[in-house]
Amino acid sequence: MSIEILMPALSPTMEEGTLAKWHVKEGDTVESGDVIAEIETDKATMEVEAVDEGKVGKILVEEGAEGVKVNAVIAVLLEEGEDESALDKASSSKSDAPAKDNKKADQADSKSAKPDEGKSATGKSDTSEPKKPAKSESASRRDGDRIKASPLAKRIAADKGLDLKTIDGSGPYGRIVKRDVENAQPSKASASTATEAPAAKPVDMDDPLAAYGIARDRYDVEKADGITKISAKRLSESFRDIPHFPLTVDCRIDALMDFRKRVNAAAEKDGDKVSVNDILIKASGLALKKVPAANSSWIEGGMIARHKHADVSMAVAIEGGLITPIITDADQKGLVQISRESKDLATRARDRKLKPEEFQGGTFSLSNLGMFGIDSFASIINPPQGMILSVGAGEKRPVVKDDALAIAMVMTVTLTCDHRVVDGATGAKWLQAFKTYVEDPMTMLM
């Protein structure tokens, strides 16, 4: 019996992904453990291994396809002794099975609109009722008012002036794919439909900023990758849906800089070097333990998760976006161990070699732009976490010390809080604890 290869869920929050690359083609023989494809998730590109062995009978999702839903069938394997006729059986069996993800209505429409050629739905010869037009057949591919078509197919259709409602899809569940629109031609029916119900004017991909009066020869256009698009979507949702507020405080870090020198004098003997960021991760973890009410997440439905561990996500810039690898139990680890882990995680993050569990599941985030000379800033919360700390540059500033003007190294930090779980007083207590550890780092050893 043929074996379906499904779009895997490579992280707990993954709903869809991009099939970035196929490592096999139809007719290839694969064994369990062979890498067959690369899937681009919200934060990384992951390799997909074959679970079963067999011959690749049919690839259903093209390389580069975006928005492929988790558990969608992306390819079919033929077992030993099977030929291509098994693919037809699998397809017919699949069409009779209950469809997932709201596709029952699609399937029912498809059955009623497309009976076997020359027969009615009852199986008897039917010469009295003509075959329904293509427009009615294509209605089976609609989910509400949405026509199921790949982004590439939509772009090609727009360029060719095609009405997608008049095109039959050959992809999974009747989805319109590239080959369908390449083989289609503009018709009178599509022109008539457009006249009767004009659709919203699509963006002219040759001149996408024309509506803003920006000439096309004054900019270049590049396609955003999966990480950038998903990050944009989630950060937009975070900024819109989470009631957040910032708290800002200045920390004097002269003692921290001296403390770091002494730590590195000992650590460098073993080839290690502790950064300011490593110390801030440790201080953040300890502050989360000292003010446990701040180590919380909002759960939709009116519940709050109180975290037992201080897992600090550190923001790392990668090509095309941002990723937040996690230092787990940051409060319990020594500075050298944190330094080693942070360097390893940052290196593998830039190479997109992190495992999902290494960048998902943190309870708090820290973003440090001080190395770029940024004095202060406020970050967007990384859901479902309740807080994120933004760290600015340490610089010499005039301060008042013992009622006299003096010079000190000062660092501005801003804590963005989810007001549903961290109110102003709780956020202030956390900042107070963090400030104490930073300004007197020896207290982190107590």
N, C-alpha and C positions, 0 to 999 in steps of 0.2 A: 504494500500500500504506500502511495506517495506520502512524503513528509513535508509539512509546511514549515518554513522558516519565518518566524515572527519578528517584528521590530521589538528589540529588547528594551526593558526599562533599566537604564544604567544608573539611575539615581532615584531616591524616594520621591522627588518632586517632578521627575520628568514626565511630561504628557505627550510630547512629540519631539522629533529631532530631524536632522538632515542626514540622508544617506550619502555621505561624502564621497565614498569610493568603493567599488567592487574589486576584490582581489581574484575573483573567479568569473568565468563566463559560462554560458549555456553549453552543456556537453562535458564540462570538466568533472573529474571525479574527485571527491573530497573525503577526508577521513575525520573522525572525531578529534577536535583540537586544532584543526587547520584554521588559519585566519582567513575568513571569507569576505569580510567587509570592514569599513570604517564608518562609525556613526558619530556625528558631531552633536554633542549634548549642549546644555546651557553653559558649561564651563570647560569642556575638554573634548578632544577627539579620542574616541575609544575604539579598540579593535574588537571585532565580534568573531568568536570562534564557533565552528560547527560542532553541534552536540552529537549528531548522528553522521553516519557515513552513507555515501550514495553518489549519484550523478546529478549535477545541476540540470534539472529538466526545463525550468522556466524561471527567468528573472522578471518579477512583476513590478518592481519599483526601480526606475532608472537612476543611474548614478547622478548625484547632484540634486535629487528631489528633496524639496523642503517640506516641512510640516507633516512628516509621516507620523501618524498616530502610533502610540505604543500598542503592541499586539496586532498591528496590521500585518497581513501576510506579504512578505517582501520577495520571497522566492519559494520554489518547490523542488524538493529532492526526489529523485526516483531511486527506489531500492534495487538491489541486485535482481536482475531478471525482468524488471519492468521496462516497458517501452513507452513511447510518447502517448500511446492511447490511454495510459493511466492518468495523464494530465487532464484529458477530456472527462474522465470519470470523476476526478477530483473536483473539477470545475462544476459539473452537474450536481454532484453531491453537496457541494458548498452552496450552490444556489438554492437547494431545497432546505438547507439548515437555517435555523433562526439566526438572523444577522445581529451583530453587536453594535453598540453605540448608536442607537436610534435609527438603525437601517431596516427595521421591519417594514416600515411604510414604504421605503424605497423598493424593497424586494417585492412587496405585494403589488405595487404599481408596475414594477418591471414584468411580473408574471402576467398581469392582466393586459399589459400593453404589447407584450412580445410572445404570443403563443408560438408553438412550433410551426414552421413554415408549411402552409397548405392545410393546417389543422386548427380546429378551435380549441379552447381550453379544455374541452371534454375529451379531446383526442379524435373526434370525428372529422371527416373531411368537411371543409367549410368553404363554399364558393360564393355564398350570398353576401358575406360581410367582407368588404375590402380591408386590406391591411391598413392600420392606422398610420398617419403621417409621422415623419421623423420628429416633428416638434412634440407630439404626444408621447412618443417613445422616450425622448430625452427627459421628459418630466420625471421619470423614475430616478434620475440622477440628482434631483433637487432635494435639499434639506431645508424646508421652509422656502425662503426666496433665494437661497444660495445654491449656485451651480457648482458641482464638484469638479474642479479642474486644477491642475498643477499651476504654480505661479508662472512657469515658463510658457505653458500652454496659453495662459491668459494674455501674456505679453505678445506672443506671436499672433494670437487672434486679434488683438487690438491693432497690431501693425497691418494685418491683412484685411481689416474691416469685417471680420467674421462675427456672427452672432452665435455665442456658445450654446444657446438653447436649441440650435438646429443641428448640432454636431453630436454624433454617437461616440461615447467614450469606450475605449478598449482596455483601460486600466482597471485595477481592483475596484469592485463595486460600481462599475460603470464610470469611473473617474476619467475625465478627459485629459489626455497626456499629449506630449509634444507631437508624436507621429499622427495623431488624429487631426490636429489643426494644420499640420504641414500638408496633409493630403486633401484637406477640404478647400472648397472654392466659395467665394462670395455668391450668394443667391438672391433672387428677387424676394424670396420669402423673408430672408434676414433683413433686407432693406425695408420691406413692408412692416416688419415687426418693429424696427427701429423708429419708423415714422409714427406708428400707432402709440408706442410707449417709449419715448426717448429715455435712454439711460443716462446716469450721471456721466459727465464728460471725463474720460480717463486721463490720467496724467500723461502728457506727451513725453515719452522717455527720451526723445531727441532734444527736448527743451523743457525740462521739469520745473524750472523756476521762472517760466515765462509770466505766470500770474503775478509774480512779485516784481516784474520789470527788470530782472537781471539778465543781461545778454548771455547767450550760451557760450560765446567764445571767451568769457571771463572766468570760467570755472571748469573743473573736471568732475566727473561722476564715477564713483566706484561702488561696487555692491558691498553692503554690510554683511559680515559673516554671521553665522548662527549665534556666536557668543555675544556679539554686539547687539543683535536684534532682541535676543531673549533678556539680556541685561537691561536694555532700554524699556522693555515691556514691564519687567518686574520692578525696576526703580520707579517707573511712572506710577505703578499701582501702589508702591510703598509711600511715595510722596503724597499721593491723592487720598489713600485710604487710612493711613496711620496718623492719628492726632499727635503730632510731635512738637517738642519745644527744646530750645538750646539753653545750656548753662555754661558759662565761661569763667575760667579762673586762671590767674597767673601763678606759676610755680618757679621759685628760685632754685636753680639747679647747680650752683657752685659745688655744693657738697656731693651731688650725684656725679659730677664730672671727676672730682677727686676720688670718689669711691670707685669709679670705673677704672681709673688709672691703676689703683692698687689691685683690683681684681685681675686686670690684664697682665700685670707684672708677674702674677703667679700662673695665670692661664696660658700665657704665651710659651711657657716652658714645654707645654704639650701641643703647641701649634694652634691653640684656640685663641679667639679674640671676641670679647663680649661687646656688643654695640649698645648705644643708648636705647634703641628700640627693644632689645632683649630685656633690659632692666625695666622698661615701661610695661612690657608684657607681664613680667613677674609682679610688678606693683599692681597692675590691673587685676590679676588673679587673686592676690591677697585682699584687695579692696572688695572684690565680689564675695569673698568668704566673710569678711568683717561686716558687710552690709548685705546679708543674704536676700533681703526683700528686693534689692536692685537686680538680682540675678534671676529674672523672670521673663516669661513669654505669655502673650495673649493668645488664648485658644478661642476660635469662633464658637459662639454658643454660650458665652458668658462664663468661661472658666480661665484660670490662670495656672500656668506651669511654673512651679518653683524648682529651679535646677539644683541638683545636689553637687554638681561638679563645676569648676571654673574653667571652661574651655574657651580660650581666647582665639578668635579668628583675626589674622593679620592681613591687611589689604596688600596685595602684590599686583603691580601693573604688568600686564602681559600684552602681546601684540593683539590688538582688536578689542581690548577690554580690561576687566579687572577680575581677580579671583581671590578668595579668602581662605587659604590653608589654615589649619587649626593646630594650635599648641594645646593639647589636652592636659587637664589638671595642672594648669600653669602655676597655681599657688604651691604645689608640692614639689616642683622641679627646681634644681639648682640653675644658676645663671649659665654655666658652661653647657649643661644639657639643653637648655632653651636655645642657646646660641647655635649649637650643632643642628638641632631640629629645624630651626627657622631657616638656616642656610640651605639645608637639604630640601626643605619644602619649597622655598623660593626658586631654587634651581630647577626642580622638577615641574613646578608650576609654569615657568617660562617655556619649558620643553613640552608642556601639555602631557605630562606623564603621571599626574596625580590620580589616585584612586578616588572614587566618589566620596567614600567615608573620610577622606583626608581634607576635603573642602566643604563638607556639609555636616551640620550638626553642632556648630559652635553656639555658645550661649551669650557671647559678647564680642564686639568687633573693635579693632583699633586701626586707625588709618593715619599714617605719619607722612606729611608732605613737608616737614621741616627741612629735609635734605634738599628740597628744591627752593628753599628760601621763602616759603610761604609763612607769614607771621601768624595768621589765624584763619580758620574756616570751619564750616559746619557740614557734616556728612549726612547722607540719607541713610536711614535705618535699614539694616539688612534683615528682613523678616525671616523667621519669627522672633528674632532677638528683640530685647526690650531697649537696648542702648548701644550706641557706638561713640567712641572717643576720637576726636580729631586733634592731632598733635601738630603744633606749629614749630617754627625754628627757635632754637635757643640763641639768644643774642644779648649783648651787653646793653643794659638799660639803666637809667637813673632811678634809684629807689630811696626810700626813707628808712634809715637804719639807726636805731637809738636816737631818734629825733634829729638826725643829721642826714644830709644828702650824701648818697654813696652810689657806687656802681656795682651792679650784680648781673650774673647770667640769669636771664628770665625766659621762660617758655610758656606760651599761652596754649591752653587746651580747652576744647569745647565739647561738652557731653550732650549729644542729642538723645532725648528720651521719648519713649512711647508712653503718653500720659495715661493710657488705659491700665498700665501695670507699674509704672514708675512716676510718682507724683513729684512735685518740686522739692519737697522736704527730703524724700528718699534719694533723689538724684544729688541733692546738695550734700547729704551725708556721705554718699559714695565718693564724691569729689573731694570732700574733706579728708577721707581716709587715704585716697590716692595721693593727694597733695602731701600728706604727712610722710608717706613712704618715699616719695620723690625728694622731698626737701631734707629728710633725715633717713637715707637709705640703710643705715645700720639697723633700723627698726625692722627691716625685712628679714633679718636673721634671728629675730627674737621669737 
